Every structure is written in C-alpha cells, then in structure tokens.
Amino acid sequence: MAAAADALRGPKGWAAGGVAVLALGLAGVAWLFLGDDERGTPPDPRARQYREVDACLLTGEKGIAQGTLAASVWEGMQKASLDTRARVNYVPVTGDQSAGNARPFFNSLIQRQCDVVLAVGAPQVQVTQAAAAKNPKVRFVVVDDASEAKAERPGNVTVAQPGGELKETVAETIKEAVRASHG
C-alpha cells in the first residue's frame, strides 16, 4: 500500500488524477446530454385542458343538491363538459329567494363573461329573462314551466322544460356555444 501511495506522488500521480477527473467529467456530460429521451419530455398533463367556453348555472339556495331540478341541469352541463371540454360552474343564490336578491348573483356571472348562463328557479329565471336582451352575445337557458315558455323572449333565450329532455337540451345548448366559439 505504501508503495502504491509513493507511486501516485509526483508527476505520474498528477497524470492519473487528471485522467480520472476527465473520465468522470465526460461520463457526466454524456449522461446529461445523451441520456434517456423520455426524461427530457414533460410528463403528460394531469389536469383537464379546457376550452375558452364557460357555462354558468344560477340556482336557488339548495344549489345542485340531489333531487333538485338544478341537479338535473348540472348533470347535463357535466355531460356537455366531458364532450366539449367547456368549463362549467354554478352559483347558488343565498339569502332571500327574490329577483332583487338574485340580480347581483346573475350580474356576477355576466361579469365573469360566461358564454352560457342557465337559470333554475323562479327568481333566477325572472332576472335572467329581464336581462337577456341587454346581453345579446350570451346564450341563456331558463328552466321553467309551460306558462313561462309562452312569454315573449329574446332570441338568445332557450326555455327548457323540466322532464326527460332537460339534460339533453342543456347539453346541446352548451355544445352549440362551443361550436360557435371555435367556428
């Protein structure tokens, strides 16, 4: 051992050390630049990639609780989102269930620039129908009974009847908005 240590002292030792450092450096550079190609690519995204289309649901204070009419609308919205990658969300009107109280909640959806606004419940439908003409670029779906369906309304309002076709009507309206935005 002592003989090996004496041999590495001096010019031969410096040369051997230099060769070792150079070999390690080249191995590191080769590993960095010539390594596995898959490591250099980013991982697949885990989050859904949404389109720039927002569908927003305005509900009563129960929101989208199971068994409510809003829950059926929400199911149609989720189906449309899966098919088109449109973003969907809902806002329950809290507090007094009146048109006056629903108006600020409705206005927040317009300020968020929702492409489709859906309304469930008498106060929400009333506010939506009153404001639809002032927002011609937004599509509206109001879920109401047949008596309201006969009322005069702007062309950007769809009246959906509670029942079997509700989910399909909701989903189709959102799909139309996605098609229109991506022409």
KAJOVEN-V725547 format. One line per field, one symbol per residue. burial: + if it has 9 or more other C-alpha atoms within 8 Angstrom, else -. A space follows every 50 residues. Layout:
burial = ???
This chain:
burial = ------+++--+++-+------------++-------------------- --+++++++++-++---++++++++++++++--+++++-++++---+-+- +++-++--+----++++++++-+++++++--++----+++++++------ -----+++++++---++-+++++++-++-----
